[in-house]
Amino acid sequence: ALEEPVRKIRSSNLEASRRILSERYGLDPADTLGLWCFGPHLEGTNVLVNQSERSEIAKESIVESFSWSTKEGPLCGEQMYNTKFTVMDLVHALDFNHFHRVAP
């Protein structure tokens, strides 16, 4: 039942978001430390959590793709709600300069 509190939490204040989600709503503190953003549009009810040490180099692309994916949804262009995504690992090409977007 995170939908209502998540609607009130803004990505611009991730530190407060981490504390609230951990203390009040029982999210694993390890997950809240890796909290990157909410989606879609950085303030929805979906959560993107990073648990990979190597994914910082692609953070911008991953966040953009997460926002797009949660807005468009897996079927029929319907927005997703109340879903947690976790980045577990990142494997990329040797020439990272050609990396533009992570496809959902």
FIKOLMAR-79460 format. One record per residue (C-alpha): z negated, y negated, x. Coordinates in pm, whole numbers, padded with zeros to 5 digits, always signed. Last residue first. Layout:
ZYX
...
//
This chain:
+02207+00161+01301
+02443+00050+01578
+02269-00119+01867
+02460-00430+01957
+02615-00594+02260
+02583-00366+02562
+02871-00427+02801
+02646-00596+03059
+02429-00281+03066
+02659-00110+03313
+02460+00206+03378
+02482+00299+03011
+02167+00308+02803
+01887+00543+02705
+01599+00398+02508
+01288+00580+02397
+01043+00598+02107
+01146+00292+01905
+00942+00330+01587
+01061+00230+01240
+00812+00182+00956
+00940+00157+00599
+00787-00038+00312
+01112-00156+00151
+01484-00107+00222
+01752-00334+00077
+02035-00176-00118
+02382-00185+00037
+02492+00135-00136
+02310+00372+00094
+02111+00347+00418
+01985-00005+00355
+02173-00334+00392
+01872-00558+00456
+01675-00296+00648
+01979-00220+00864
+02057-00585+00938
+01699-00665+01039
+01676-00351+01252
+02010-00428+01416
+01893-00778+01511
+01559-00644+01638
+01736-00379+01847
+01981-00631+01989
+01706-00874+02090
+01485-00599+02231
+01752-00445+02455
+01585-00508+02791
+01242-00455+02635
+01338-00096+02548
+01233+00069+02872
+00860+00118+02818
+00911+00272+02477
+00653+00261+02198
+00809-00030+02007
+00727-00084+01640
+00960-00229+01376
+00796-00282+01036
+00953-00307+00690
+00793-00529+00424
+01009-00832+00491
+00934-01128+00717
+01163-01118+01020
+01482-01153+00813
+01469-00793+00698
+01238-00699+00837
+00911-00729+01020
+00888-00771+01393
+00803-00632+01735
+00474-00448+01684
+00404-00250+02000
+00035-00334+02003
+00020-00253+01631
+00136+00101+01693
-00135+00168+01952
-00392+00020+01709
-00294+00287+01452
-00253+00120+01115
-00572+00128+00909
-00503-00149+00658
-00777-00404+00720
-00849-00367+01091
-00514-00249+01227
-00272-00438+01004
-00485-00754+01019
-00523-00746+01398
-00157-00682+01463
-00048-00954+01220
-00281-01206+01384
-00119-01131+01720
+00229-01129+01566
+00208-01489+01443
+00575-01588+01419
+00643-01253+01257
+00480-01380+00940
+00220-01189+00737
+00200-01262+00364
+00469-01012+00260
+00295-00755+00480
-00022-00793+00277
+00159-00719-00052
+00368-00424+00069
+00102-00246+00269
+00000+00000+00000
//
